[in-house]
Amino acid sequence: MTIWTINLYVFIAAIIITLFFSQIRKPKNYIIEIIKNFIGAYFIFSGIVKAIDPAGTGIKMEEYFEIFHHYFPFLNVVWDLLEPASLEFSIFTILLEIILGLFLLFGAFARWTIYLIFAIILFFTFLTGFSHITGKVTDCGCFGDFIKLTPKVSFIKDVVLLIVILPLVIYYKNISTLFPKVPRTLALFMLTLLAVIFTLRNIYYEPIVDFRAYHVGVNIVDCLTLPPNAKPYIYENTFIYKNNTSGENHQFSADKLPTDWENWTFVDREDKLIQKGDDPKCKDFAISDENGSDLTEVYMNEEAPLFVLVIPNLKKINKGNLEKINEIFKAAKNEGYYDIALTGSNIEEVKTFLQKNDIQIDVFNTDETPLKTIMRSNPGILVLKKGTILGKYHQNEDISFKKIKEQLGI
């Protein structure tokens, strides 16, 4: 599915909604009504897709705030406040997006709803434009992990939305309301409450629908491998040599290097990206010990079920359910299953922490980014078999080794 397919589906939905609502109350202006329902449906869809995985949006916002420190240092006080509150900020923006979409569909507080939506689109246009110009943050997270958009496509999308919403900004008085005030207010209250419950549920547990590359059923080894027809990265290499006689630097392409090597001294090489290649769906996942030895192949080829304690960041770990997690890993070990811990933090620090909590597991390093992608729980439980993800369990779930064993059939 592409962004343009989504646009088409939302536009069709807007027409259907307009025709349906027109049976309840005749619109003041059908064109304005279709645009209103298109923007409203778009915001609701975008918000719900992100509400499925609010932690993922929080990670994306944190990435933006980190980069803004370098590009807008005069606002470092703001970034310092927002960065540790990235999750809360993502929840706020997600719910605001859904609620404003609902308000627009129902025609409630039309003027202020339109102004706020216009401001949000303007804000996202700035973010996607920033990504497009700087090349930083390669995916805006506009639709969570449901669909990945390049910065250029994201920016074009937001510019188009700005143009589409302009008639509503100018002719907001022609927006029709749906239902009388009391039932409209009641409906909006109930729908807003559902949006809040749904969003919070997906923070307290793993996302209800998993759009991530590391979803249950995927084989990590295969996911790390590019298909044979993958598009390669192409670079233009420029070599800089100093002429030993004149002392001047000269640039040469790879196919036109000097042959009289005694007259030249290598200075530098510049690589210019000509064609961006395809990347594997899963990136940067590797298992290594404290000496840096790569053990990925060893554990990804393990025939027996492998219980993995995932700790992306020790400083942010939730200690509330460690006793339950310990019982699961002890039971798994007693039945002869392998168990390890993967962390993006210092191995020795994690070992010390686990030993203090009576958790006896070998600890290995994996980059924090894929670990945060695999699990939204810190800590969380991952069950693998020969590199295939059999199950993922949030620390807040009501789970036990017996339940995991029965569910996975192991």
ZISULMO-V372266 format. One line per field, one symbol per residue. ss: DSSP state (A for helix, B for strand, O for the rest). A space follows every 50 residues. Layout:
# ZISULMO-V372266
ss=???
This chain:
# ZISULMO-V372266
ss=OOAAAAAAAAAAAAAAAAAAAAOOOOOOOAAAAAAAAAAAAAAAAAAAAA AOOAAAAAAAAAAAAAAAAAAOAAAAAAAAAAAOOAAAAAAAAAAAAAAA AAAAAAOOOAAAAAAAAAAAAAAAAAAAAAAAAAOOOOOOOOOOOOOOOO AAAAAAAAAAAAAAAAAAAAOAAAOOOOOOAAAAAAAAAAAAAAAAAAAA AAAAOOOOOOOOOOOOOOBAAAAOOOOOOOOOOBBBBBBBBBBOOOOOBB BBBOOOOOOOAAABBBBBBBBBBBBOOOOOOOOOOOOBOOOOOBOAAAAA OOOOOBBBBBBOOAAAOOOOOAAAAAAAAAAAAAOOOBBBBBBOOOAAAA AAAAAAOOOOOBBBBOOAAAAAAAOOOOOBBBBBBOOBBBBBBBOOOOOO AAAAAAAAOO
